Amino acid sequence: MAPAKARHLDLTEQRLATGRLYAVLSDNMHRSVVSNSSTGLMGEGPSIGAFGEKVNMATFAEKFCARHNLDPEKYEAVAFKRALYPAARWLRPVLVLKADYFAADREFIRGVGRLTRSSNFDSEAQNFLYHPNNRGFLRHVFKLRASVRRLSRMVRDLM
Protein backbone atom coordinates (compact mmCIF):
# COMPACT_ATOMS: atom_id res chain seq x y z
CA MET A 1 0.00 0.00 0.00
CA ALA A 2 2.80 2.40 0.74
CA PRO A 3 4.20 2.38 -2.84
CA ALA A 4 0.78 3.17 -4.30
CA LYS A 5 0.35 6.09 -1.90
CA ALA A 6 3.86 7.36 -2.78
CA ARG A 7 3.02 7.06 -6.50
CA HIS A 8 -0.19 9.04 -5.90
CA LEU A 9 1.81 11.78 -4.15
CA ASP A 10 4.30 11.85 -7.03
CA LEU A 11 1.46 12.30 -9.53
CA THR A 12 -0.05 15.04 -7.38
CA GLU A 13 3.31 16.81 -7.18
CA GLN A 14 3.71 16.47 -10.96
CA ARG A 15 0.27 17.96 -11.54
CA LEU A 16 1.07 20.85 -9.22
CA ALA A 17 4.41 21.44 -10.94
CA THR A 18 2.71 21.28 -14.34
CA GLY A 19 0.08 23.72 -13.13
CA ARG A 20 2.76 26.11 -11.92
CA LEU A 21 4.63 25.82 -15.22
CA TYR A 22 1.41 26.47 -17.12
CA ALA A 23 0.72 29.51 -14.96
CA VAL A 24 4.23 30.87 -15.60
CA LEU A 25 3.93 30.25 -19.35
CA SER A 26 0.50 31.83 -19.64
CA ASP A 27 1.63 34.80 -17.52
CA ASN A 28 4.64 35.36 -19.80
CA MET A 29 2.48 35.02 -22.88
CA HIS A 30 0.00 37.53 -21.44
CA ARG A 31 2.85 39.97 -20.74
CA SER A 32 4.02 39.52 -24.33
CA VAL A 33 0.58 40.37 -25.71
CA VAL A 34 0.18 43.31 -23.34
CA SER A 35 3.64 44.70 -24.16
CA ASN A 36 2.93 44.41 -27.88
CA SER A 37 -0.57 45.84 -27.64
CA SER A 38 0.68 48.85 -25.68
CA THR A 39 2.49 49.98 -28.83
CA GLY A 40 -0.72 49.60 -30.77
CA LEU A 41 0.90 47.10 -33.13
CA MET A 42 0.11 43.47 -32.48
CA GLY A 43 3.00 41.21 -33.48
CA GLU A 44 5.41 44.12 -33.98
CA GLY A 45 8.69 44.62 -32.17
CA PRO A 46 10.44 42.39 -29.66
CA SER A 47 8.23 40.25 -27.48
CA ILE A 48 8.77 38.13 -24.40
CA GLY A 49 9.09 34.40 -24.98
CA ALA A 50 7.63 31.62 -22.87
CA PHE A 51 10.60 31.60 -20.51
CA GLY A 52 11.09 35.35 -20.20
CA GLU A 53 13.67 35.77 -22.97
CA LYS A 54 13.26 38.49 -25.58
CA VAL A 55 12.26 37.18 -28.98
CA ASN A 56 12.93 39.24 -32.08
CA MET A 57 9.86 39.10 -34.30
CA ALA A 58 11.31 41.00 -37.26
CA THR A 59 9.14 40.94 -40.34
CA PHE A 60 10.30 39.80 -43.74
CA ALA A 61 10.19 43.41 -44.97
CA GLU A 62 12.51 44.54 -42.15
CA LYS A 63 14.95 41.72 -42.85
CA PHE A 64 14.79 42.35 -46.60
CA CYS A 65 15.52 46.07 -46.15
CA ALA A 66 18.38 45.34 -43.75
CA ARG A 67 19.94 42.80 -46.15
CA HIS A 68 19.72 45.13 -49.17
CA ASN A 69 20.40 48.42 -47.34
CA LEU A 70 17.02 49.89 -48.28
CA ASP A 71 14.73 52.40 -46.66
CA PRO A 72 11.57 50.64 -45.44
CA GLU A 73 9.48 52.77 -47.83
CA LYS A 74 11.29 51.20 -50.79
CA TYR A 75 10.57 47.60 -49.76
CA GLU A 76 7.44 47.13 -51.82
CA ALA A 77 8.87 48.55 -55.05
CA VAL A 78 12.15 46.61 -54.87
CA ALA A 79 10.61 43.31 -53.75
CA PHE A 80 7.89 43.69 -56.41
CA LYS A 81 10.48 44.22 -59.15
CA ARG A 82 12.50 41.18 -58.00
CA ALA A 83 9.43 38.95 -57.75
CA LEU A 84 8.20 39.62 -61.29
CA TYR A 85 8.79 37.17 -64.11
CA PRO A 86 11.26 38.56 -66.70
CA ALA A 87 8.57 39.28 -69.31
CA ALA A 88 6.52 41.16 -66.73
CA ARG A 89 9.59 43.24 -65.81
CA TRP A 90 10.01 44.29 -69.43
CA LEU A 91 6.33 45.06 -69.98
CA ARG A 92 5.67 46.65 -66.60
CA PRO A 93 5.60 50.25 -67.95
CA VAL A 94 2.85 49.25 -70.39
CA LEU A 95 0.91 47.07 -67.95
CA VAL A 96 0.80 49.86 -65.36
CA LEU A 97 -1.50 51.78 -67.72
CA LYS A 98 -4.29 49.51 -66.51
CA ALA A 99 -4.70 50.85 -62.97
CA ASP A 100 -5.33 47.63 -61.04
CA TYR A 101 -3.38 45.14 -63.17
CA PHE A 102 -0.75 44.55 -60.46
CA ALA A 103 -3.14 44.98 -57.49
CA ALA A 104 -3.02 41.27 -56.56
CA ASP A 105 0.78 41.23 -56.88
CA ARG A 106 1.25 44.28 -54.68
CA GLU A 107 -1.13 42.87 -52.07
CA PHE A 108 0.87 39.62 -52.13
CA ILE A 109 4.16 41.51 -51.64
CA ARG A 110 2.66 43.50 -48.72
CA GLY A 111 1.33 40.32 -47.09
CA VAL A 112 4.68 38.57 -47.40
CA GLY A 113 6.37 41.67 -45.98
CA ARG A 114 4.31 41.34 -42.78
CA LEU A 115 5.36 37.70 -42.21
CA THR A 116 7.40 36.91 -39.13
CA ARG A 117 7.73 33.18 -39.93
CA SER A 118 8.45 31.47 -43.21
CA SER A 119 5.87 28.80 -42.35
CA ASN A 120 3.08 31.31 -43.00
CA PHE A 121 4.21 31.92 -46.58
CA ASP A 122 2.00 29.15 -47.97
CA SER A 123 -1.19 30.84 -46.80
CA GLU A 124 -0.10 34.12 -48.42
CA ALA A 125 0.69 32.26 -51.64
CA GLN A 126 -2.74 30.61 -51.61
CA ASN A 127 -4.40 33.99 -51.09
CA PHE A 128 -2.47 35.31 -54.10
CA LEU A 129 -3.27 32.35 -56.34
CA TYR A 130 -7.01 32.65 -55.66
CA HIS A 131 -7.16 36.46 -55.66
CA PRO A 132 -9.93 37.73 -57.98
CA ASN A 133 -7.51 40.07 -59.80
CA ASN A 134 -5.08 37.21 -60.46
CA ARG A 135 -7.00 35.90 -63.46
CA GLY A 136 -6.67 36.19 -67.19
CA PHE A 137 -4.76 35.11 -70.23
CA LEU A 138 -1.87 37.56 -69.84
CA ARG A 139 -1.24 36.62 -66.23
CA HIS A 140 -1.30 32.85 -66.65
CA VAL A 141 -0.15 32.11 -70.18
CA PHE A 142 2.42 34.89 -70.61
CA LYS A 143 3.20 34.99 -66.86
CA LEU A 144 2.88 38.76 -66.61
CA ARG A 145 2.70 38.66 -62.84
CA ALA A 146 4.76 38.05 -59.70
CA SER A 147 6.34 34.65 -59.29
CA VAL A 148 5.41 32.74 -56.15
CA ARG A 149 8.56 30.65 -56.50
CA ARG A 150 10.86 33.69 -56.70
CA LEU A 151 9.27 35.24 -53.63
CA SER A 152 9.38 31.89 -51.85
CA ARG A 153 13.13 31.71 -52.44
CA MET A 154 13.59 35.22 -51.10
CA VAL A 155 11.63 34.33 -47.94
CA ARG A 156 13.50 31.06 -47.48
CA ASP A 157 16.88 32.83 -47.82
CA LEU A 158 16.08 35.52 -45.26
CA MET A 159 14.00 33.76 -42.62
TANORWO-V370448 format. One line per field, one symbol per residue. phi: phi as a letter, one per 40 degrees, with the letter a starting at -180 (. if undefined). psi: psi as a letter, one per 40 degrees, with the letter a starting at -180 (. if undefined). burial: + if it has 9 or more other C-alpha atoms within 8 Angstrom, else -. A space follows every 10 residues. Layout:
phi=???
psi=???
burial=???
This chain:
phi=.ccccccccc cccccccccc cccccccccc cccccccccg bcgcgcbccc bgccbcbccc cccccccbfb cdccdccccc cccccdcccc cddcccccdb cccccccccc cccccbbccc cdccccdccb ccccbhcccc ccfcaccccc ccccccccb
psi=dddddddddd dddddddddd dddddddddd ddddddddee hheiiiihad feihhhfiid dddddddefi iddedddddd ddeiiddddd eddddedhdf dedddddddd dddeieidee ddddddddde hdefiidddd defgaihddd dddddddd.
burial=---------- ---------- ----++-++- +++-+++--- -----+++++ ------++++ +++++----+ ----++--++ --+++-+++- +----+---- ++-+++++++ +++++--+-- +--++-++-- +--+----++ --+++++--+ ++--+----
